[in-house]
């Protein structure tokens, strides 16, 4: 972690460094639905790999909180994405 707000994040795999950002996005009321205490004012987390912007990897490079599936529940997919991005960068 680096930066004044610790927003510069990276993991190192051998020679490759995979940079990513973890952002909190404010989420207000959703139109067309009645507001609930759990959805009003809640923050949505979004994790994006910022090092490898290559769609040819065939894997997602961004994940976010979804209805019924928080970011924490997607950790396996995130780790796999970071490992593939790291290997891709190493081979480049």
C-alpha positions as CSV (number, residue, x, y, z in Angstrom):
1,X,0.0,0.0,0.0
2,X,1.2,3.5,-0.9
3,X,-0.1,7.0,-1.1
4,X,-1.6,9.4,1.3
5,X,-4.9,7.6,1.4
6,X,-3.4,4.1,0.8
7,X,-5.2,3.8,-2.5
8,X,-2.1,2.7,-4.5
9,X,-2.2,-1.1,-4.0
10,X,-0.1,-3.9,-5.6
11,X,0.7,-7.5,-5.2
12,X,4.0,-8.9,-6.3
13,X,4.4,-12.3,-8.0
14,X,8.0,-13.0,-8.9
15,X,9.1,-10.1,-11.1
16,X,5.6,-9.0,-11.9
17,X,3.7,-6.3,-10.0
18,X,-0.1,-6.2,-10.4
19,X,-1.5,-2.9,-9.4
20,X,-5.1,-2.5,-8.4
21,X,-7.5,0.0,-6.9
22,X,-10.2,-0.6,-4.3
23,X,-12.8,2.1,-4.4
24,X,-16.0,2.7,-2.4
25,X,-18.8,4.1,-4.6
26,X,-21.7,5.8,-2.9
27,X,-25.0,4.1,-3.6
28,X,-28.2,6.0,-3.1
29,X,-31.8,5.0,-3.4
30,X,-32.6,2.9,-6.4
31,X,-35.4,4.2,-8.6
32,X,-38.5,2.1,-9.0
33,X,-38.0,0.3,-5.7
34,X,-39.0,1.2,-2.2
35,X,-36.0,2.4,-0.1
36,X,-34.8,0.0,2.6
37,X,-32.5,0.8,5.5
38,X,-29.9,-1.6,4.1
39,X,-29.8,-0.2,0.6
40,X,-30.0,3.5,1.4
41,X,-26.6,5.2,1.7
42,X,-24.7,2.0,1.4
43,X,-21.3,2.0,-0.2
44,X,-20.5,-0.4,-3.1
45,X,-16.9,-1.7,-3.2
46,X,-15.2,-2.0,-6.6
47,X,-11.8,-3.6,-7.2
48,X,-10.1,-3.0,-10.6
49,X,-6.8,-4.3,-11.8
50,X,-5.1,-1.3,-13.2
51,X,-1.8,-2.8,-14.5
52,X,-3.1,-5.2,-17.2
53,X,-5.6,-3.5,-19.4
54,X,-5.6,-6.3,-21.9
55,X,-9.0,-7.8,-22.7
56,X,-7.3,-10.6,-24.5
57,X,-6.7,-12.2,-21.1
58,X,-10.2,-13.7,-21.3
59,X,-10.9,-12.9,-17.6
60,X,-12.6,-10.0,-15.9
61,X,-10.3,-7.3,-14.6
62,X,-12.9,-5.6,-12.4
63,X,-15.3,-6.8,-9.7
64,X,-17.9,-5.0,-7.6
65,X,-20.4,-5.7,-4.9
66,X,-23.6,-7.1,-6.4
67,X,-27.0,-7.9,-5.1
68,X,-26.5,-11.0,-3.0
69,X,-22.8,-11.3,-3.8
70,X,-20.4,-9.0,-1.9
71,X,-16.9,-8.4,-3.1
72,X,-15.6,-10.6,-0.2
73,X,-17.5,-13.6,-1.7
74,X,-15.7,-13.1,-5.0
75,X,-12.1,-13.4,-3.6
76,X,-11.4,-16.7,-5.4
77,X,-12.2,-15.1,-8.8
78,X,-10.2,-12.0,-7.9
79,X,-7.1,-13.9,-6.9
80,X,-7.3,-16.0,-10.1
81,X,-7.7,-12.7,-12.1
82,X,-4.6,-11.2,-10.4
83,X,-2.6,-14.4,-10.9
84,X,-3.4,-14.5,-14.6
85,X,-2.7,-10.8,-15.0
86,X,0.7,-11.3,-13.1
87,X,1.6,-14.2,-15.4
88,X,0.7,-12.2,-18.5
89,X,2.8,-9.2,-17.3
90,X,5.7,-11.6,-16.5
91,X,5.6,-13.1,-20.0
92,X,5.3,-9.6,-21.7
